[in-house]
Amino acid sequence: QVQLVESGGGLVHAGGSLRLSCAVSGTTSTITGMGWHRQAPGKQRESVASLTDSNYADYAAFAKGRFTISRDDAKNMVYLQINGLKPDDTAVYYCYVIARESSGWRTYWGQGTQVTVSS
C-alpha cells in the first residue's frame, strides 16, 4: 500500500510560480514510476508530466518549458515546479505513483491540490 499527500497549491497571479509537492509513504520500494495529472473545471483529467524509476521525464506538450517534475528519494517526495503560470493552468493537480505489487501493477493517487491562476 502507498499513500500520497499533495501540497503547495494556491492562488497566484498569472506569470507567477508554484512548486507542488507530493509526500509518498508506505511500501515505496515497489514504486516504478510517478507523475502528475490535472483536471480543470468541466474538463477531463489530463497528464502533465511523468518520471520513470530511471529518472526519464516526459511532459505533455503544454507543459514543456514551464513545468519540471523531480523527485527526492531520500525524502520520498515528488515535485512539480510550474513557472509562468497562466489562467489556463487553473486545475486540481493530482500526484500518482505506479507500484509493482504481487497482484500486479497498481496506480495510487493523491487527493489533489487546487491551483488557481488569476489574470
C-alpha positions as CSV (number, residue, x, y, z in Angstrom):
1,Q,0.0,0.0,0.0
2,V,1.1,3.5,-0.8
3,Q,-0.3,6.8,0.4
4,L,0.2,10.2,-1.3
5,V,-0.5,13.7,0.0
6,E,-0.1,16.7,-2.2
7,S,0.5,20.2,-1.1
8,G,1.7,23.6,-2.4
9,G,-1.3,24.7,-4.4
10,G,-2.9,28.1,-4.0
11,L,-4.0,31.3,-5.7
12,V,-1.4,33.0,-7.8
13,H,-1.3,35.8,-10.4
14,A,-0.5,35.0,-14.0
15,G,3.2,34.8,-14.5
16,G,3.9,33.5,-11.0
17,S,5.4,30.2,-10.0
18,L,4.4,27.4,-7.7
19,R,6.1,24.2,-6.5
20,L,3.7,21.4,-5.9
21,S,4.8,18.7,-3.5
22,C,3.7,15.1,-3.1
23,A,4.7,13.2,0.0
24,V,4.8,9.4,-0.6
25,S,4.6,6.9,2.2
26,G,4.0,3.2,2.6
27,T,5.7,0.5,0.6
28,T,7.7,2.9,-1.5
29,S,10.2,0.1,-2.6
30,T,7.5,-1.1,-5.1
31,I,7.2,2.2,-6.9
32,T,8.4,2.1,-10.6
33,G,7.1,5.4,-11.8
34,M,5.3,8.6,-10.8
35,G,3.8,11.7,-12.2
36,W,1.2,14.4,-12.2
37,H,-2.2,14.8,-13.8
38,R,-4.6,17.8,-13.6
39,Q,-8.3,18.4,-14.0
40,A,-9.7,21.8,-14.9
41,P,-13.3,22.6,-14.2
42,G,-15.6,21.0,-16.7
43,K,-12.7,19.2,-18.4
44,Q,-11.3,15.7,-18.4
45,R,-8.3,14.8,-16.3
46,E,-5.1,15.1,-18.4
47,S,-1.5,14.1,-18.0
48,V,1.0,16.8,-17.1
49,A,4.3,15.0,-16.5
50,S,5.7,11.7,-15.6
51,L,9.0,10.3,-14.3
52,T,10.3,6.7,-14.6
53,D,12.4,5.0,-12.0
54,S,15.4,5.6,-14.2
55,N,14.6,9.3,-14.0
56,Y,13.4,9.7,-17.6
57,A,10.9,12.7,-17.6
58,D,8.1,13.1,-20.1
59,Y,5.8,16.1,-20.5
60,A,2.6,17.0,-22.1
61,A,3.0,19.5,-25.0
62,F,1.5,22.3,-22.9
63,A,3.9,21.6,-20.0
64,K,7.2,21.6,-21.9
65,G,9.3,24.6,-21.0
66,R,7.3,25.7,-18.0
67,F,6.8,22.5,-15.9
68,T,9.5,20.5,-14.3
69,I,9.0,17.2,-12.5
70,S,11.5,16.0,-10.0
71,R,11.9,13.6,-7.1
72,D,13.8,13.3,-3.8
73,D,14.1,9.6,-2.9
74,A,15.7,10.4,0.4
75,K,12.6,12.3,1.4
76,N,10.1,10.2,-0.5
77,M,8.9,13.3,-2.3
78,V,7.8,14.1,-5.8
79,Y,7.7,17.7,-7.0
80,L,6.2,19.7,-9.8
81,Q,7.6,23.1,-10.5
82,I,5.4,25.4,-12.5
83,N,6.7,28.7,-13.9
84,G,5.0,31.3,-15.9
85,L,1.6,30.3,-14.7
86,K,-1.4,31.0,-16.9
87,P,-5.1,31.2,-16.1
88,D,-5.5,28.0,-18.2
89,D,-3.3,26.2,-15.7
90,T,-6.1,26.5,-13.1
91,A,-7.0,23.0,-12.1
92,V,-6.7,20.4,-9.4
93,Y,-3.4,18.8,-9.6
94,Y,-3.0,15.1,-8.7
95,C,0.1,13.2,-7.9
96,Y,0.3,9.5,-8.7
97,V,2.7,6.6,-8.4
98,I,2.8,3.2,-10.1
99,A,3.7,0.3,-7.9
100,R,4.6,-3.2,-8.9
101,E,2.8,-5.5,-6.4
102,S,2.5,-9.2,-6.1
103,S,-1.0,-9.0,-7.5
104,G,0.1,-6.8,-10.5
105,W,0.6,-3.2,-11.3
106,R,-1.3,-0.6,-9.3
107,T,-1.7,3.1,-9.6
108,Y,-2.1,5.2,-6.4
109,W,-3.5,8.7,-6.4
110,G,-3.3,11.6,-4.0
111,Q,-6.3,13.7,-3.1
112,G,-5.3,16.7,-5.2
113,T,-4.2,20.2,-4.6
114,Q,-6.0,23.2,-6.1
115,V,-4.1,25.7,-8.3
116,T,-5.9,28.9,-9.2
117,V,-4.3,31.4,-11.5
118,S,-5.8,34.9,-11.7
119,S,-5.3,37.1,-14.8
